[in-house]
Amino acid sequence: MPRSEPIKAVRGVRDLLPRDRPLWRAAELAAEDVARRFGYEEIVTPLIEHAELIERVGEDTDAVAKELYRFEDRGGRKLALRPEATAGVVRAYFEGHLNQEPQPARLYLIGPMFRYNRPQKGRYRQFFQLDVEAIGSASPALDAEVIEIAVTWLHDLGLGEVRMDLNTIGDAKCRPAYLELLRAYYRPLRDKLHGDCQRRLETNPLLLLDCKVPQCQPFKADAPRITDHLCEECAAAWAAVRRLLDAAGIEYHLDPYLVRGLDYYTRTVFEIYPAQTGGSQDALAGGGRYDGLAEAEGWPATPGVGFASGLDRVTEMVKAVGVEIIAAPAAEVLVLPDAELEIAAAEVAHICRAVRSVAVDYEAKSLKAKMRSANKLGARWVVLLNAEDAQQRTVQLKEMASGDQVAVPWDDLPARLA
């Protein structure tokens, strides 16, 4: 890059500016509030993991095959930036001995993930997720619980009009026989399928039901459905999840084509969309049960269930529906000193900070210009300080909304601003 050109942000990432943060913070606080109301504790895992951890559990997904940020460190270790949180949370569950504490471990995480995909509206190479996991219990009640957390969070943000798609994909006991039925159905249609689906027909036929390519769509309707081939245990769990959701008043749409292509996923899968859409790019949250993930990572077999939700898309949706987020001003009090009164202004600001957020306008400009800045910043009060008042340790305190102005000794400012 020529030196004359300024260095800009890396393609596919973005800055969250101060004007963006109130909405994001509202979404984060709402997520934390809902998670804690359900008894979930916060966990923070590293942004980098051994590449093998990610590759072992997701080698047939685009998030790993095409989009994983891999690199070697100076010691030659193969590392990766996390594309999702669940694999790392399960690792931390065992490494941190959470498996030896009362079960299940109820955990939530908010943070950045990384995927090398084509940047577009709502999709970034660094993106942020809310991740909620319940690890250590196979109870279908936990499936319903994490779904209720997701729905409650979106409702609390003002996104009441959402649609949830729900399905089950069986488990290691009943799914293999179903996959053979799926292969038998699709094999005569092989030449009519998209290239990726032709490859997946033998290796991962479940993903054929998830294909979005138009030429493959007509064949789904007559494909065998997993819900007709569940073992007794999976059928009981599937019925229990629906009963629990019904009891909680959570509406859902049964979607036989909603699947997860990885072997460690079992039974319940779900996705939540804005009510008027349903494309895969519009999902606000998605998750399911992953009873085989711990074993895939090399740990003892341990059940788990959870979901992830993209804050980038959720905050855009909150903004689009017009939910009003009232942001506090960066500084409630703005001190406006005359020239060469920086030391006195700093002392006044220090006194006021006992009760309010305070900034000082040190710029050499007119009072009129400084008052315009105070209006733009949304300050509730301004403190006018001139040389004569400074000698007497008084200021002129002005309330911006009413325009009322009164002389106040410095030491009385906290009481007046409280």
LOROPA-263271 format. One record per residue (C-alpha): z, x, y; residue in one letter. Coordinates in steps of 0.2 Angstrom, whole numbers, plus 5000, padded with zeros to 4 digits. Last residue first. Layout:
<atoms>
ZXYA/...
</atoms>
This chain:
<atoms>
521548655073A/520548705089L/521848675102R/523248745092A/522248905088P/521748925106L/523548925113D/523649115112D/522149135123W/522749025137P/521648865138V/520648805153A/519748635149V/517948575146Q/517448405140D/515548395136G/515948265123S/514948335108A/514948515114M/516848535116E/517048665130K/518548785130L/518648885147Q/519649045143V/521249125148T/522049295146R/522349305165Q/521149465166Q/519949385155A/519849225166D/519349335181E/518049435170A/517149275163N/517449195146L/516649025140L/517248975123V/516048855115V/516548715103W/515748615089R/514348745086A/512748675079G/511748835080L/510348755090K/511648695102N/512548855104A/510848945106S/510448825121R/512148865128M/511749055127K/510149025137A/511048925151K/512349065151L/511049195155S/510649335144K/511349505139A/511749465120E/513449475113Y/513549295107D/515149295098V/515449205081A/516849095075V/517349005059S/518948905063R/520848905061V/521449095062A/519749135067R/520149085085C/521249235088I/519949355081H/518649275092A/519749295108V/519949485103E/518149505101A/517749425117A/519049535126A/518149695119I/516449635123E/516749585141L/515449695148E/514249555153A/514949375153D/515649315136P/515049165126L/516149135111V/515449015098L/516548905088V/516048805073E/515048955066A/513748945053A/513748755056P/514248645041A/512748575032A/512548385029I/511548365014I/510548205015E/509648145000V/507848115005G/506948094988V/505948254991A/507448354995K/508348304979V/506748344970M/506548514977E/508448554973T/508148494955V/506548594953R/507348764959D/508948724951L/508148724933G/509248634920S/509748704904A/510548604889F/511848624875G/512248614857V/513148734845G/513448764827P/514048934819T/513349034805A/514149204806P/513249324818W/511649414816G/510649334831E/509749214819A/511449164812E/512149124829A/510549024833L/510548914817G/511548764824D/510448744839Y/510748564845R/509748504860G/509148544878G/508148494893G/508348464911A/507348424926L/505648414917A/504148394928D/503148534921Q/503148454904S/502348294911G/503348134912G/503348064929T/503947904938Q/505847914932A/506048104936P/506248184919Y/507648224907I/507248314890E/508148294873F/508348374856V/509548314843T/509348384825R/509248574823T/508548714833Y/508748884824Y/506948874817D/506048874834L/504748754838G/505748624848R/505148444847V/504848294857L/503348204848Y/504448064841P/504948014858D/506347884859L/506747834877H/508547844883Y/509747744894E/511547804895I/512847664896G/514147774888A/514247664872A/512347674871D/512447864871L/513747864858L/512847744847R/511247854849R/512148014844V/512947924829A/511347864822A/510548034823W/512048114815A/512047994801A/510148024798A/510448204799C/511748194785E/510748084774E/509148184775C/507848134788L/506048094783H/505647934793D/506348014809T/505248164806I/503748064810R/502148084800P/500548104811A/499547944815D/499847944834A/499748134836K/497948154831F/497148084848P/498148214858Q/497348374851C/495748374862Q/496748344877P/497848504876V/499648454879K/500348514861C/502048464857D/501648384841L/500748534836L/502248634839L/503048564823L/501648654813P/502448824816N/501648964805T/500248864795E/499648744809L/500148864823R/498548964822R/497448804823Q/498548744836C/498248894847D/496448874845G/496348694849H/496148574835L/494548494829K/494248624815D/495948604808R/495848414806L/495848414787P/497348534788R/498348414800Y/499048284788Y/499448414774A/500348524787R/501448384794L/501948334776L/502348514773E/503348524789L/504348364783Y/504848454767A/505448604777P/506448484789R/507648404777C/508948534772K/508548664786A/508848524799D/508148364806G/507048364822I/507948224831T/507248144847N/507648094864L/506648064881D/507748034896M/507047954912R/507847984929V/508047864944E/509847914949G/509348074957L/510748064971G/511548234967L/512948144958D/511648054947H/510848224942L/512548294937W/513048134928T/511448144918V/511648324913A/513548304908I/513148144898E/511848244888I/513148374885V/514348244879E/513048154868A/512748304858D/514548344858L/514848174849A/513648234836P/515048344830S/514448514823A/515748614832S/515848794837G/514848814853I/514748684867A/513448754880E/512948714898V/511648814908D/511248774926L/509748874930Q/508948984943F/507149054944F/506449234946Q/504649224941R/504449064950Y/503948884945R/504148734957G/502448754965K/501548884956Q/501749064950P/500849114934R/502249164921N/503249324920Y/504849244916R/506549284923F/508249194924M/509449184939P/511249104938G/512348964934I/513348964918L/514348834908Y/515548844893L/516448734881R/517048834867A/517248714852P/518448754846Q/520148834850P/520049024851E/519449144838Q/517649104841N/517949154859L/518049324853H/517249404868G/515849484857E/515649314847F/515449194862Y/514649334872A/513149334860R/513049144860V/513049154879V/511649284879G/510549184868A/510849024878T/510449094895A/508549094897E/507249224901P/508549364902R/507849524908L/507349634894A/507949804886L/507249924874K/508350084874R/507550244878G/509050324887G/508250314904R/508050124901D/506550044893E/505749884899F/505349704894R/505049564906Y/504649424894L/503249304898E/501949314885K/502749324868A/504549294874V/504449134885A/502749094877D/503749054861T/503449124844D/504649274846E/506049174851G/507649214842V/507349394837R/506349434853E/507849384865I/509149484855L/507949624851E/507549654870A/509349704872H/510049604886E/509949614905I/510449484918L/512249504911P/513349354906T/514449244917V/515549114910I/516248964918E/517348844909E/516948664903Y/518248524902G/517148374906F/517748364924R/517548554924R/515648534921A/515448394933V/516248494947D/515348654944E/513648564944A/514148474960A/514648634968L/512948714962E/511948564969A/512848564985A/512648754987R/510748734984W/510648604998L/511748705010P/510748875005R/509048835011D/509348855029R/510249015026P/508649085017L/508349074998L/507049214997D/505649204984R/504949274968V/503249254961G/502349404969R/503649534975V/504249514992A/503349595007K/503249775012I/502449785030P/500649855031E/500450015042S/501050125027R/499550075017P/500050005000M/
</atoms>
